[in-house]
Amino acid sequence: MDVGILGTGEVGRALAKGFLALGHSVKLGGREASNEKALAFARDNGPRASSGTFADAAEFGDLLVLSTLGSANEEALRAAGLDNFTGKVLIDTTNPLDFGKGMPPRLAGGLGDSAGELVQRLLPEAKVVKAFNTVGNAHMFRPEFPGGPPDMFICGNDADAKQEVAALVTAFGWNVADVGSIQSSHYLEAMCLVWVLYAMQGGGWNHAFKLVKK
């Protein structure tokens, strides 16, 4: 499968390497084709890795991943060309964090205007699935924890798209917890803040969520 990733930061590169490890081809897209992180990724990761602009990545991918800063989502998606998302599954990994008053960050937006919902409204013909927003990039691919695989919470409006993303999340080494429609993005984005707050209280950054059932 061809995967287009919008965003050249740590999250985008971590997911890109995971997709490559699973045998997929990946194009990492930035604002400019000359983005040094994207060029280094393509140079260092073999023939199935390539780089380009946001538009190049969006056109390339059968599956797309949004891993920009939450505050930059609309700008990145418009630069990528909204028509390039039509009919495609888009994994939204972003959190709309506001660092304007320092740490801890605040969550920008409330019910109805979470990052996931805004992305879906901007791309009505895409199949947006929220995932990979509740853990740090170091543990996104094949996480190893003493208690076994943690749970990745996902949400989205399209059942088939969620099934596809759930299969990929499982291949990345996670259990999957589906929490409903894209409206649940607000709560998953708030979970990111819980993850950050725990780390800031001295818990470190090596943790993930697990849903315990009986």
C-alpha positions as CSV (number, residue, x, y, z in Angstrom):
1,M,0.0,0.0,0.0
2,D,1.1,3.6,-0.7
3,V,1.0,5.8,2.4
4,G,1.2,9.6,2.3
5,I,2.1,11.3,5.5
6,L,1.6,15.1,6.0
7,G,4.1,16.3,8.5
8,T,7.8,15.8,9.0
9,G,8.0,16.0,12.8
10,E,8.7,13.1,15.2
11,V,5.2,11.7,15.0
12,G,5.2,11.6,11.2
13,R,8.6,10.1,11.0
14,A,7.8,7.5,13.6
15,L,4.7,6.4,11.8
16,A,6.5,6.4,8.5
17,K,9.1,4.0,9.8
18,G,6.4,1.8,11.1
19,F,4.6,1.6,7.8
20,L,7.9,0.9,6.1
21,A,8.7,-1.9,8.5
22,L,5.3,-3.5,7.6
23,G,6.2,-3.4,3.9
24,H,4.4,-0.4,2.7
25,S,5.7,2.5,0.6
26,V,5.7,5.9,2.2
27,K,6.0,9.5,1.0
28,L,6.7,12.0,3.7
29,G,5.3,15.5,2.8
30,G,6.3,18.9,4.1
31,R,5.4,22.5,3.2
32,E,8.4,22.6,0.8
33,A,9.9,19.8,-1.2
34,S,13.3,21.0,0.1
35,N,12.3,20.1,3.7
36,E,15.5,18.7,5.2
37,K,13.8,16.2,7.5
38,A,11.8,14.7,4.7
39,L,14.8,14.5,2.4
40,A,16.8,12.8,5.1
41,F,14.0,10.3,5.7
42,A,13.9,9.4,2.0
43,R,17.7,9.2,1.8
44,D,18.0,7.0,4.9
45,N,15.2,4.5,4.6
46,G,15.5,2.7,1.3
47,P,13.7,2.6,-2.1
48,R,10.2,2.5,-0.6
49,A,10.7,5.9,1.2
50,S,10.3,9.2,-0.7
51,S,9.6,12.8,0.1
52,G,7.8,15.8,-1.4
53,T,5.3,18.5,-0.6
54,F,2.0,18.1,1.3
55,A,0.3,17.9,-2.1
56,D,2.8,15.2,-3.3
57,A,2.1,13.1,-0.3
58,A,-1.7,13.5,-0.5
59,E,-1.7,12.6,-4.2
60,F,0.7,9.6,-3.6
61,G,-1.1,7.9,-0.8
62,D,-3.9,5.3,-1.0
63,L,-4.0,5.9,2.8
64,L,-3.2,9.3,4.3
65,V,-1.9,10.4,7.7
66,L,-2.2,13.9,9.2
67,S,0.6,14.5,11.6
68,T,1.1,18.3,11.6
69,L,0.6,20.6,14.6
70,G,-3.1,20.7,15.4
71,S,-3.1,24.5,14.9
72,A,-1.7,24.0,11.4
73,N,-4.2,21.4,10.2
74,E,-6.3,23.5,7.9
75,E,-3.3,25.3,6.3
76,A,-1.6,21.9,5.6
77,L,-4.7,20.3,4.2
78,R,-5.5,23.2,1.9
79,A,-1.9,23.2,0.7
80,A,-2.2,19.5,0.0
81,G,-5.2,20.1,-2.2
82,L,-8.6,19.1,-0.8
83,D,-9.5,17.0,-3.8
84,N,-6.6,14.7,-3.1
85,F,-8.4,13.4,-0.1
86,T,-11.6,12.4,-1.8
87,G,-12.6,8.8,-1.0
88,K,-9.5,8.1,1.0
89,V,-9.0,7.1,4.6
90,L,-7.2,9.8,6.6
91,I,-5.7,9.0,10.0
92,D,-5.8,12.2,12.1
93,T,-3.1,11.9,14.8
94,T,-3.3,15.6,15.8
95,N,-4.1,17.4,19.0
96,P,-5.0,21.1,19.0
97,L,-2.8,22.1,21.9
98,D,-2.3,25.8,22.9
99,F,1.1,26.6,24.4
100,G,0.4,30.3,24.5
101,K,0.5,30.3,28.3
102,G,3.3,27.8,28.7
103,M,3.1,24.3,30.2
104,P,0.9,22.5,30.6
105,P,-0.8,23.3,27.3
106,R,-4.5,24.0,27.0
107,L,-6.8,22.2,24.6
108,A,-8.0,24.5,21.9
109,G,-11.7,24.0,21.0
110,G,-14.5,22.2,22.7
111,L,-17.4,20.0,21.8
112,G,-18.2,20.3,18.1
113,D,-14.9,21.9,17.1
114,S,-12.2,19.3,18.0
115,A,-9.4,18.8,15.5
116,G,-10.9,15.6,14.3
117,E,-14.3,17.1,13.7
118,L,-12.8,20.2,11.9
119,V,-10.8,18.0,9.6
120,Q,-13.8,15.9,8.7
121,R,-15.9,19.0,8.0
122,L,-13.1,20.4,5.8
123,L,-12.8,17.1,4.0
124,P,-16.4,15.8,3.7
125,E,-15.5,13.3,1.0
126,A,-12.6,11.8,3.1
127,K,-13.0,9.1,5.7
128,V,-11.3,10.6,8.8
129,V,-10.3,8.3,11.7
130,K,-8.7,9.6,14.8
131,A,-5.9,7.5,16.1
132,F,-2.3,7.7,17.5
133,N,-3.0,10.9,19.4
134,T,-2.9,9.5,22.9
135,V,0.7,8.3,23.2
136,G,4.2,9.6,22.5
137,N,6.0,8.9,19.2
138,A,8.5,6.6,20.9
139,H,5.9,4.0,21.5
140,M,3.7,4.3,18.4
141,F,5.2,1.2,16.7
142,R,5.2,-2.1,18.5
143,P,5.1,-0.7,22.0
144,E,6.6,-2.9,24.8
145,F,5.1,-2.6,28.2
146,P,5.1,-5.0,31.1
147,G,1.3,-5.3,31.2
148,G,1.2,-6.3,27.5
149,P,0.0,-4.3,24.5
150,P,-1.7,-1.0,25.4
151,D,-4.9,0.2,23.8
152,M,-5.2,2.6,21.0
153,F,-8.5,4.6,21.1
154,I,-10.0,5.4,17.7
155,C,-13.1,7.1,16.4
156,G,-14.6,8.0,13.1
157,N,-17.9,8.1,11.1
158,D,-17.1,5.4,8.5
159,A,-17.3,1.8,9.8
160,D,-15.2,0.3,7.0
161,A,-12.5,3.0,7.4
162,K,-12.3,2.3,11.1
163,Q,-12.0,-1.4,10.4
164,E,-9.1,-0.7,8.0
165,V,-7.4,1.6,10.6
166,A,-8.0,-1.0,13.4
167,A,-6.2,-3.6,11.3
168,L,-3.2,-1.3,10.9
169,V,-3.2,-0.3,14.5
170,T,-3.1,-4.0,15.4
171,A,-0.2,-4.5,13.0
172,F,1.6,-1.7,14.8
173,G,1.3,-3.8,18.0
174,W,-1.7,-2.3,19.7
175,N,-5.1,-3.4,21.0
176,V,-7.9,-1.3,19.6
177,A,-10.8,0.5,21.4
178,D,-13.4,2.1,19.1
179,V,-15.2,4.9,20.9
180,G,-17.7,5.9,18.2
181,S,-18.1,8.7,15.7
182,I,-15.7,11.5,14.9
183,Q,-17.5,13.6,17.6
184,S,-15.5,11.6,20.1
185,S,-12.4,13.3,18.9
186,H,-12.8,16.0,21.6
187,Y,-12.5,13.3,24.3
188,L,-9.5,11.6,22.7
189,E,-7.8,14.9,22.3
190,A,-8.4,15.6,26.0
191,M,-6.8,12.2,26.8
192,C,-3.6,13.6,25.2
193,L,-3.6,16.2,27.9
194,V,-4.0,13.5,30.6
195,W,-1.0,11.8,29.1
196,V,1.0,15.0,29.2
197,L,-0.1,16.0,32.7
198,Y,0.9,12.6,34.1
199,A,4.3,13.0,32.6
200,M,4.7,16.5,34.1
201,Q,3.8,15.1,37.6
202,G,7.0,13.0,37.4
203,G,5.6,9.9,35.7
204,G,8.0,10.2,32.8
205,W,7.1,9.9,29.1
206,N,7.0,6.1,28.8
207,H,3.4,5.3,29.4
208,A,0.3,4.4,27.5
209,F,-3.4,3.8,28.2
210,K,-4.9,0.4,28.8
211,L,-8.6,-0.4,29.1
212,V,-9.1,-3.2,31.7
213,K,-12.1,-5.4,31.1
214,K,-13.7,-8.4,32.8
